[in-house]
């Protein structure tokens, strides 16, 4: 039992140190040597618990997404009514104010994850995506739709993916990440309005 606890603590220490590094530098620029310095641990210890940089990165991203999901869940549980989409975005902004070490990691994972890890990151994110879909589904109940709720949910998913892909393409390196994050977040209200109501008035 004591050995399991020691293993758990060591993995948590490695992940905490790696989160700091990935948060600051993203996947490409992050260095395991820096992780070792941050946590005062050897590279051999890292490789004892994690196969490679990919596995460590995915573990950190999972912590980020799981922590955000729990924050969302706790918030929703305090409400008497369903949370709306704009409200959810405001909660996310508050989350990053309270968890600044996860802010960069979250956006790096959306905008700068290398192609060979995109599928695995999406797999790690599936519970968070499912939660978002549930919020969207509940919100759509209060709207008069021109399409089925199933189609509306699909369109919302496509729009969200396209929105992130736009910023992914326009964020070629980590140096401009802060500026990209500010643009990404500031445009969200307009993007949500576009998703729900389109860009043209009906004739």
KAMOFEN-V477649 format. One record per backbone hydrogen bond with DSSP energy under -0.5 kcal/mol. CO is the residue of the C=O (numbers start at 1). NH is the residue of the N-H. Records with the same first field share a line. If there is no record, write none. Layout:
CO: NH + NH
//
This chain:
1: 5
2: 6
3: 7
4: 8
5: 9
6: 10
7: 11
8: 12
9: 13
10: 14
11: 15
12: 16
13: 17
14: 18
15: 19
16: 20
17: 21
18: 22
19: 23
20: 24
21: 25
22: 26
25: 29
26: 30
31: 35
32: 36
33: 37
34: 38
35: 39
36: 40 + 41
42: 46
43: 47
44: 48
45: 49
46: 49 + 50
52: 56
53: 57
54: 58
55: 59
56: 60
57: 61
58: 62
59: 63
60: 64
61: 65
62: 66
63: 67
64: 68
65: 69
66: 70
67: 71
68: 72
69: 73
70: 74
71: 75
72: 76
73: 77
74: 78
75: 78
76: 79
84: 88
85: 89
86: 90
87: 91
88: 92
89: 93
90: 94
91: 95
92: 96
93: 97
94: 98
95: 99
99: 102 + 103
100: 103 + 104
102: 106
103: 107
104: 108
105: 109
106: 110
107: 111
108: 112 + 113
114: 117 + 118
115: 118 + 119
117: 121
118: 122
119: 123
120: 124
121: 125
123: 126
125: 129
126: 130
127: 131
128: 132
129: 133
130: 134
131: 135
132: 136
133: 137
134: 138
135: 139
136: 140
137: 141
138: 141
139: 142
140: 143
143: 145
148: 152
149: 153
150: 154
151: 155
152: 156
153: 157
154: 158
155: 159
156: 160
157: 161
158: 162
159: 163
160: 164
161: 165
162: 166
163: 167
164: 168
165: 169
166: 170
168: 171
173: 176
174: 177
176: 180
177: 181
178: 182
179: 183
180: 184
181: 185
182: 186
183: 187
185: 188
187: 191
188: 192
189: 193
190: 194
191: 195
192: 196
193: 197
194: 198
//
